Amino acid sequence: MKAGEMAFLDTNVLVYASETDNPLHQAATSFMDKVIAGEILSCVSPQVMGELFSTITNPRKIKNPCQLDEAVRIVETLWEMETIRRIYPRKGTLSLTLNLARRYQLKGLIFFDAQIVATMLDNGVTTIYTANEKDFIQFREIAVVNPFSERSNE
């Protein structure tokens, strides 16, 4: 990733920062501190904010889910943060998502990852920060960076 380049924040990075008993919580919090300070240029979409809300309130996904008001506060705080850019699907995002699904022969839930990639591409973003590299590595149009791996911290 080039200096000054905007990168997309995947849901898991945000979940780990809010889930205090997660093994990656400290690393995610340190990473998000840099995002909040504007040292790391980043962006999110409404889809990821919805995924964040869904995950942090779901007892099947995390050990200590948030109560409704806390989850709303977390999502609103991140969404309104001035140092995190908001990007949106555009008129052609669904068509691009379907083209990615065809190109990579996608089925099932990975369609939503393709939708994230399409939203990124439609907004000129070509790098994603995620701990789930396997979910995005197949998309040759983007770079996948795990902010918690040793390679990222060198």
CORGI-V829733 format. One record per run of one state. SS is the DSSP state (~ for helix, > for strand, _ for the rest). FROM is the first residue (numbers start at 0). LEN is the number of residues. Records with the same first field share a line. If there is no record, write none. Layout:
SS = FROM-LEN / FROM-LEN
This chain:
_ = 0-6 / 9-1 / 18-6 / 36-5 / 56-11 / 80-3 / 87-5 / 104-5 / 122-4 / 129-3 / 136-6 / 145-4 / 153-1
> = 6-3 / 41-4 / 83-4 / 126-3 / 142-3
~ = 10-8 / 24-12 / 45-11 / 67-13 / 92-12 / 109-13 / 132-4 / 149-4
